């Protein structure tokens, strides 16, 4: 099959792939010239009764849990469609901020349902890309021929619905997944038509090996990222200090050359940690070092793309950049100090995770990769008839899979649970939804509904959605035995 794009978008029940779920999946395949191939996909995925949606998310999407239960398919059914029809050879998965958001949900979906969380986007010459950073870099470097929106405060913004409106592109229903897919294709087509060289170059940078080779070339480069200030169109000149250490490799520490590195010359690793951490006060400068992850399709380009107009637009003083680069190259111990600072921060994050975790296997996806023996057994689970799941007798090496098996059956085939399995499932739901008393998921859900209902500017449709959510919450509330 020839290479093709598959543009996709999700509407989800919340913002955390661990606690929230995909409610709507939409997608459209195109050829490499961005012409549609075949019919679009628009699929609702059933909510399961161990999950409470985020009311704020539902007010945005307008999709209720009741809709998904009535008209949707189970996660297992959806993934069979995904594996057989969508994740075909040579597919480039692409969307608008999909690498940082939607892909995480799809990865978690695979994990919960006995698929490898990663193979869907790299096996059989598949890959992924993201239009959002293409938009950002185009605005920063080659804005000609495209109308660019600003927010109410006059700040540049790249919200999809504003881009489409300003450029008179069809986008009938923002935050409907299928409408957002069509809008993303339209924006991609606009950029490709206006700035084809930049579009094609960034498309090649979806290859993590090529990215690694490029950013480790001992030369400064243009880097566009949502982490950089909007006043500079999210773009700077960066220089790679070193690879990121530890088991979560595949990334580099890059320095923002707008900032003079001399001020960090004598900082200890502990002092760098304090400077590196996120600051609530935007006026307090952070350490200008960012993690660039090779497999997240970063928008990077050589300095040759910077013409005079771009330098002026981005407020780049090239003489100052050159001085900062010379200083940085002379700081030979910075790599060691940064690595030690990173290890300190990682140790703190791991300890915080141990303290806060509720031992929910859904949140353990990143605890390690599955080996080939377990992957073979995972395929047995996927191929088994629902009635066979309890009697498969599989012995997994990874304990996560043993814990997931009963959840897999309960979530996808609840009517087939035995009385013993039903009791186990109900106990799980009680712990998940009611554990923590007044701080439980259920208590927070109803409290948030009350907060929203107390506002005075709700539309009739929003009032309807809140009532539907209240009814849903009551319908899945675990029963208590009176003990």
C-alpha positions as CSV (number, residue, x, y, z in Angstrom):
1,X,0.0,0.0,0.0
2,X,1.2,3.5,-0.8
3,X,2.1,5.8,2.1
4,X,-0.9,7.7,3.4
5,X,-1.9,10.1,6.1
6,X,-4.6,9.2,8.7
7,X,-5.9,12.3,10.3
8,X,-7.6,11.7,13.5
9,X,-9.1,13.4,16.6
10,X,-10.6,12.3,19.9
11,X,-13.2,13.7,22.2
12,X,-12.5,12.4,25.7
13,X,-14.2,12.3,29.1
14,X,-11.3,14.2,30.7
15,X,-7.7,15.2,30.4
16,X,-5.8,12.3,32.0
17,X,-5.3,9.1,29.9
18,X,-5.2,7.2,33.1
19,X,-8.5,8.3,34.5
20,X,-10.4,9.4,31.4
21,X,-11.6,7.6,28.3
22,X,-12.1,8.1,24.6
23,X,-15.7,8.9,23.9
24,X,-15.5,9.7,20.2
25,X,-12.9,8.7,17.6
26,X,-13.0,10.3,14.2
27,X,-10.6,10.0,11.3
28,X,-10.0,10.4,7.6
29,X,-7.3,8.8,5.4
30,X,-5.7,10.9,2.7
31,X,-3.1,10.4,0.1
32,X,0.2,12.2,0.4
33,X,-1.3,15.1,-1.6
34,X,-4.0,15.4,1.1
35,X,-6.8,14.1,-1.0
36,X,-9.4,12.0,0.9
37,X,-9.3,8.2,0.5
38,X,-12.4,6.3,1.4
39,X,-15.1,7.2,3.9
40,X,-14.3,8.9,7.2
41,X,-14.6,7.2,10.6
42,X,-16.9,8.5,13.3
43,X,-17.2,6.1,16.2
44,X,-18.5,6.5,19.7
45,X,-16.8,4.3,22.4
46,X,-18.9,3.1,25.3
47,X,-18.2,4.5,28.7
48,X,-17.8,1.8,31.4
49,X,-19.3,2.1,34.9
50,X,-16.0,2.4,36.7
51,X,-15.3,5.8,35.0
52,X,-16.7,9.2,35.9
53,X,-16.4,11.9,33.3
54,X,-15.0,15.4,34.0
55,X,-18.1,17.6,33.8
56,X,-16.1,20.5,32.3
57,X,-15.0,18.2,29.4
58,X,-18.5,17.2,28.7
59,X,-19.7,20.8,28.6
60,X,-17.1,21.3,25.8
61,X,-17.8,18.2,23.7
62,X,-21.5,17.9,24.4
63,X,-21.2,14.1,24.4
64,X,-22.9,12.3,27.3
65,X,-22.0,8.9,28.7
66,X,-25.5,7.8,27.9
67,X,-24.9,8.6,24.2
68,X,-21.8,6.4,24.1
69,X,-23.6,3.5,25.9
70,X,-26.6,3.7,23.5
71,X,-24.7,4.2,20.2
72,X,-21.1,3.2,20.9
73,X,-18.9,0.1,20.6
74,X,-16.8,-1.3,23.4
75,X,-13.1,-0.6,23.5
76,X,-12.3,-4.1,22.4
77,X,-14.6,-3.8,19.4
78,X,-13.1,-0.4,18.4
79,X,-9.6,-1.7,18.6
80,X,-10.4,-4.5,16.2
81,X,-11.6,-1.9,13.7
82,X,-8.5,0.2,14.4
83,X,-6.1,-2.8,14.0
84,X,-7.7,-4.2,10.8
85,X,-8.7,-1.1,9.0
86,X,-6.9,2.0,10.3
87,X,-3.4,1.0,11.5
88,X,-2.4,-0.4,8.1
89,X,1.1,-0.5,6.7
90,X,2.7,2.9,5.8
91,X,0.2,5.0,7.7
92,X,1.3,8.3,9.0
93,X,-1.0,9.2,12.0
94,X,-1.4,12.9,12.2
95,X,-3.7,15.4,13.9
96,X,-3.7,18.7,15.8
97,X,-1.7,18.3,19.0
98,X,-2.2,14.5,18.8
99,X,1.4,13.7,19.8
100,X,1.0,15.2,23.2
101,X,-2.7,14.5,23.9
102,X,-4.6,12.1,21.6
103,X,-1.7,9.6,21.1
104,X,-1.4,9.2,24.9
105,X,-5.1,8.2,25.0
106,X,-4.7,5.8,22.2
107,X,-1.6,4.3,23.8
108,X,-3.5,3.8,27.1
109,X,-6.4,2.3,25.2
110,X,-4.2,-0.3,23.7
111,X,-2.5,-1.1,27.0
112,X,-5.9,-1.7,28.8
113,X,-7.0,-4.1,26.0
114,X,-4.0,-6.3,25.6
115,X,-2.3,-4.6,22.7
116,X,1.3,-3.3,22.8
117,X,0.9,0.4,23.6
118,X,3.5,1.5,21.0
119,X,3.5,-0.8,18.0
120,X,0.5,0.8,16.4
121,X,2.5,3.9,15.4
122,X,5.8,2.4,14.4
123,X,5.5,-1.2,13.1
124,X,5.2,-1.9,9.4
125,X,6.6,1.5,8.5
126,X,3.9,3.4,10.3
127,X,4.8,6.7,11.9
128,X,3.2,9.8,13.5
129,X,3.2,13.5,13.0
130,X,1.6,16.6,14.4
131,X,0.2,19.7,12.5
132,X,0.2,22.0,15.6
133,X,4.0,22.6,15.6
134,X,4.0,22.8,11.8
135,X,1.5,25.7,12.2
136,X,3.6,27.3,14.9
137,X,6.8,27.2,12.9
138,X,5.1,28.3,9.7
139,X,3.7,31.4,11.6
140,X,7.2,32.1,13.0
141,X,9.2,31.6,9.8
142,X,7.0,31.8,6.7
143,X,3.7,33.5,7.6
144,X,3.1,34.9,4.1
145,X,-0.2,33.9,2.4
146,X,-2.0,32.8,5.6
147,X,-4.1,34.9,8.0
148,X,-3.0,34.5,11.6
149,X,-5.3,34.9,14.6
150,X,-4.9,36.8,17.9
151,X,-6.8,36.4,21.1
152,X,-8.9,39.1,22.8
153,X,-5.8,40.5,24.5
154,X,-3.9,40.9,21.2
155,X,-1.7,37.8,21.8
156,X,-0.9,35.4,19.0
157,X,-3.0,32.2,19.2
158,X,-3.1,29.1,17.0
159,X,-6.4,27.7,18.1
160,X,-7.8,25.5,15.3
161,X,-11.2,27.1,15.1
162,X,-9.8,30.6,14.9
163,X,-7.3,29.6,12.1
164,X,-10.1,28.1,10.1
165,X,-12.5,31.0,10.5
166,X,-9.9,33.6,9.7
167,X,-8.8,31.7,6.5
168,X,-12.4,31.0,5.5
169,X,-12.0,27.2,5.8
170,X,-15.0,25.0,6.7
171,X,-15.2,24.1,10.4
172,X,-18.8,23.7,11.2
173,X,-18.6,22.2,14.7
174,X,-15.5,22.9,16.8
175,X,-14.8,20.2,19.4
176,X,-16.7,17.6,17.3
177,X,-14.0,15.1,16.4
178,X,-15.0,14.6,12.8
179,X,-15.3,18.3,12.2
180,X,-11.9,18.9,13.8
181,X,-10.4,16.3,11.5
182,X,-11.7,18.0,8.4
183,X,-10.4,21.3,9.7
184,X,-7.0,19.9,10.4
185,X,-6.8,18.5,6.9
186,X,-7.8,21.9,5.5
187,X,-5.1,23.7,7.6
188,X,-2.5,21.2,6.4
189,X,-3.5,21.7,2.8
190,X,-3.3,25.5,3.3
191,X,0.2,25.4,4.7
192,X,1.4,22.9,2.1
193,X,0.0,25.1,-0.7
194,X,1.6,28.3,0.7
195,X,4.8,26.9,2.2
196,X,5.5,23.6,0.6
197,X,9.2,23.4,1.3
198,X,8.8,24.0,5.0
199,X,5.9,21.5,5.1
200,X,7.8,18.8,3.4
201,X,10.9,19.4,5.5
202,X,9.0,19.1,8.8
203,X,7.3,16.0,7.5
204,X,10.8,14.3,7.3
205,X,11.5,15.3,10.9
206,X,8.9,12.8,12.2
207,X,11.7,10.2,12.1
208,X,13.3,10.1,15.6
209,X,16.7,8.9,14.2
210,X,16.8,11.9,11.8
211,X,15.8,14.2,14.6
212,X,18.5,12.8,16.9
213,X,21.1,13.2,14.2
214,X,20.0,16.7,13.4
215,X,19.9,18.2,17.0
216,X,23.2,16.4,18.0
217,X,25.1,17.9,15.1
218,X,27.0,20.3,17.3
219,X,25.4,23.3,15.7
220,X,22.6,25.7,16.9
221,X,19.2,25.2,15.3
222,X,15.8,26.9,15.1
223,X,13.4,25.3,17.5
224,X,9.6,25.9,17.8
225,X,7.8,24.6,20.8
226,X,4.7,25.4,22.9
227,X,7.0,25.8,25.9
228,X,8.5,29.0,24.5
229,X,6.9,32.4,24.9
230,X,4.2,33.6,22.5
231,X,5.9,37.0,22.1
232,X,8.6,35.2,20.1
233,X,6.1,33.1,18.2
234,X,7.1,30.0,20.3
235,X,10.5,30.0,18.5
236,X,14.1,30.4,19.5
237,X,17.6,29.3,18.6
238,X,18.6,26.3,20.6
239,X,21.8,24.3,21.2
240,X,22.0,20.7,22.4
241,X,24.0,20.4,25.6
242,X,23.8,16.6,26.0
243,X,21.6,13.5,25.9
244,X,19.1,13.1,28.7
245,X,20.3,10.4,31.1
246,X,18.5,7.4,32.6
247,X,16.1,4.8,31.4
248,X,13.8,7.4,29.8
249,X,16.4,8.2,27.1
250,X,15.6,9.2,23.5
251,X,15.8,12.9,24.3
252,X,18.3,15.7,24.7
253,X,18.7,18.8,26.9
254,X,18.7,21.9,24.7
255,X,19.6,25.4,25.8
256,X,17.7,28.5,24.7
257,X,20.4,30.8,23.3
258,X,18.4,33.9,23.9
259,X,19.7,33.7,27.5
260,X,23.2,34.3,28.7
261,X,24.6,31.0,30.1
262,X,27.3,32.8,32.1
263,X,24.8,33.3,34.9
264,X,24.7,29.5,35.5
265,X,28.5,29.0,35.3
266,X,28.9,28.4,39.1
267,X,25.5,26.9,39.9
268,X,25.6,23.6,41.8
269,X,23.3,20.8,40.6
270,X,21.0,21.5,43.6
271,X,20.8,25.2,42.6
272,X,20.0,24.2,39.0
273,X,17.2,22.0,40.2
274,X,15.6,25.0,41.9
275,X,16.0,27.1,38.8
276,X,14.7,24.3,36.5
277,X,11.5,23.6,38.3
278,X,8.2,25.1,37.0
279,X,7.6,28.5,38.6
280,X,4.2,29.8,39.6
281,X,5.5,33.4,39.2
282,X,5.9,34.0,35.4
283,X,8.3,36.9,36.3
284,X,10.8,34.5,37.9
285,X,13.0,33.2,35.2
286,X,13.5,29.4,34.8
287,X,16.6,27.7,33.7
288,X,16.4,28.0,29.9
289,X,17.0,24.3,29.3
290,X,14.3,22.2,27.7
291,X,13.9,18.5,27.1
292,X,13.6,17.8,23.3
293,X,12.2,14.3,22.8
294,X,13.2,12.7,19.5
295,X,10.0,10.7,18.9
296,X,7.6,13.6,19.4
297,X,8.1,15.2,16.0
298,X,9.8,18.4,17.2
299,X,9.7,21.4,14.9
300,X,13.4,22.0,14.3
301,X,15.1,23.5,11.3
302,X,18.6,24.8,10.4
303,X,19.6,28.4,10.9
304,X,19.5,28.9,7.2
305,X,15.8,29.3,7.3
306,X,16.2,32.6,9.2
307,X,15.9,35.4,6.7
308,X,16.1,39.0,7.8
309,X,12.3,39.3,8.2
310,X,12.2,36.2,10.4
311,X,15.0,37.5,12.6
312,X,13.1,40.8,13.1
313,X,9.8,39.1,13.7
314,X,11.3,36.7,16.3
315,X,13.3,39.5,17.9
316,X,16.6,37.6,17.5
317,X,19.9,39.4,18.0
318,X,22.2,37.2,16.1
319,X,25.4,38.8,17.5
320,X,24.1,38.2,21.0
321,X,23.2,34.6,20.1
322,X,26.7,34.1,18.8
323,X,28.2,35.4,22.1
324,X,25.9,33.1,24.2
325,X,26.9,30.1,22.1
326,X,30.6,30.8,22.6
327,X,30.0,31.0,26.4
328,X,28.0,27.8,26.4
329,X,30.6,25.9,24.5
330,X,33.2,27.0,27.0
331,X,31.2,25.6,30.0
332,X,32.6,22.0,29.8
333,X,31.1,20.9,33.1
334,X,27.6,22.0,32.4
335,X,26.6,18.5,31.0
336,X,27.6,16.8,34.3
337,X,25.8,19.4,36.4
338,X,22.6,19.2,34.3
339,X,22.6,15.4,34.4
340,X,23.0,15.4,38.2
341,X,20.2,18.0,38.5
342,X,18.0,15.8,36.4
343,X,18.7,12.8,38.5
344,X,17.7,14.7,41.6
345,X,14.4,15.8,40.0
346,X,13.7,12.3,38.7
347,X,14.3,10.9,42.2
348,X,11.8,13.4,43.6
349,X,9.2,12.6,41.0
350,X,9.5,8.9,41.6
351,X,9.1,9.3,45.3
352,X,6.0,11.5,44.8
353,X,4.5,8.9,42.5
354,X,5.0,6.2,45.2
355,X,3.3,8.4,47.8
356,X,0.3,9.4,45.6
357,X,-0.4,6.1,43.7
358,X,-3.5,4.2,44.5
359,X,-2.1,1.0,43.0
360,X,-4.5,1.3,40.0
361,X,-3.1,-0.9,37.2
362,X,-4.5,1.6,34.6
363,X,-1.8,4.0,35.8
364,X,1.0,1.6,35.4
365,X,1.5,1.7,31.6
366,X,4.9,3.2,31.8
367,X,6.3,0.8,34.4
368,X,8.0,-1.2,31.6
369,X,7.7,-2.9,28.2
370,X,6.1,-6.3,27.7
371,X,8.4,-9.0,26.5
372,X,7.7,-11.3,23.5
373,X,6.4,-14.1,25.6
374,X,3.8,-11.9,27.2
375,X,3.0,-10.3,23.9
376,X,2.2,-13.8,22.5
377,X,-0.2,-14.4,25.4
378,X,-1.8,-11.0,24.9
379,X,-2.7,-12.0,21.4
380,X,-4.4,-15.1,22.8
381,X,-6.5,-12.9,25.0
382,X,-7.5,-10.7,22.1
383,X,-8.4,-13.7,19.9
384,X,-10.4,-15.5,22.6
385,X,-14.2,-15.6,22.6
386,X,-15.6,-13.6,25.6
387,X,-16.8,-16.9,27.2
388,X,-13.3,-18.3,27.1
389,X,-11.5,-15.4,29.0
390,X,-12.0,-16.9,32.5
391,X,-10.6,-20.3,31.5
392,X,-7.6,-19.4,29.4
393,X,-5.2,-20.4,32.1
394,X,-2.5,-17.9,31.0
395,X,0.5,-17.3,33.2
396,X,1.9,-13.8,32.5
397,X,5.4,-12.8,33.5
398,X,4.2,-9.2,34.0
399,X,1.8,-8.9,36.9
400,X,0.1,-5.9,35.3
401,X,-1.4,-8.2,32.7
402,X,-2.9,-10.5,35.3
403,X,-4.5,-7.5,37.0
404,X,-5.8,-6.2,33.7
405,X,-7.4,-9.5,32.6
406,X,-10.4,-9.3,34.9
407,X,-10.9,-5.6,34.2
408,X,-10.7,-6.3,30.4
409,X,-13.6,-8.8,30.7
410,X,-15.7,-6.7,33.1
411,X,-15.3,-3.5,30.9
412,X,-15.9,-5.2,27.5
413,X,-18.3,-8.0,28.4
414,X,-20.0,-7.2,31.7
415,X,-23.1,-9.4,30.9
416,X,-20.9,-12.5,30.9
417,X,-19.5,-12.0,34.4
418,X,-20.1,-14.9,36.8
419,X,-21.5,-14.1,40.3
420,X,-17.9,-14.2,41.7
421,X,-16.5,-12.0,39.0
422,X,-19.4,-9.6,39.4
423,X,-18.6,-9.3,43.1
424,X,-14.9,-8.7,42.4
425,X,-15.9,-6.0,39.8
426,X,-18.2,-4.3,42.2
427,X,-15.6,-4.2,44.9
428,X,-13.2,-2.7,42.4
429,X,-15.7,0.0,41.5
430,X,-16.4,0.8,45.1
431,X,-12.7,1.3,45.7
432,X,-12.2,3.3,42.6
433,X,-15.2,5.5,42.8
434,X,-15.9,5.8,46.5
435,X,-12.5,5.3,48.1
436,X,-11.3,8.4,50.0
437,X,-14.7,9.5,51.5
438,X,-15.3,13.1,50.9
439,X,-12.2,13.2,48.6
440,X,-13.4,10.3,46.4
441,X,-13.9,10.5,42.7
442,X,-17.7,10.3,43.2
443,X,-17.7,13.1,45.8
444,X,-15.6,15.4,43.6
445,X,-17.8,14.6,40.6
446,X,-21.0,15.7,42.3
447,X,-19.3,18.7,44.0
448,X,-18.2,19.9,40.6
449,X,-21.7,19.5,39.2
450,X,-23.0,21.7,42.0
451,X,-20.3,24.3,41.4
452,X,-21.2,24.6,37.7
453,X,-24.9,24.6,38.3
454,X,-24.5,27.5,40.7
455,X,-23.2,29.8,37.9
456,X,-25.7,32.1,36.3
457,X,-24.7,32.0,32.6
458,X,-25.6,28.4,31.7
459,X,-27.4,27.8,28.4
460,X,-30.3,25.4,28.2
461,X,-28.2,22.8,26.6
462,X,-25.5,23.1,29.3
463,X,-28.3,22.6,31.9
464,X,-29.4,19.5,30.1
465,X,-25.9,18.1,30.0
466,X,-25.4,18.7,33.8
467,X,-28.7,16.8,34.5
468,X,-27.6,14.0,32.3
469,X,-24.3,13.8,34.1
470,X,-26.1,13.8,37.5
471,X,-28.3,10.9,36.4
472,X,-25.3,9.0,35.1
473,X,-23.4,9.5,38.3
474,X,-26.4,8.2,40.3
475,X,-26.8,5.2,38.0
476,X,-23.3,3.9,38.4
477,X,-22.9,4.7,42.1
478,X,-21.9,1.4,43.8
479,X,-24.3,-0.2,46.2
480,X,-23.4,-0.6,49.8
481,X,-24.2,-3.7,51.8
482,X,-24.9,-1.7,55.0
483,X,-21.9,-2.9,56.9
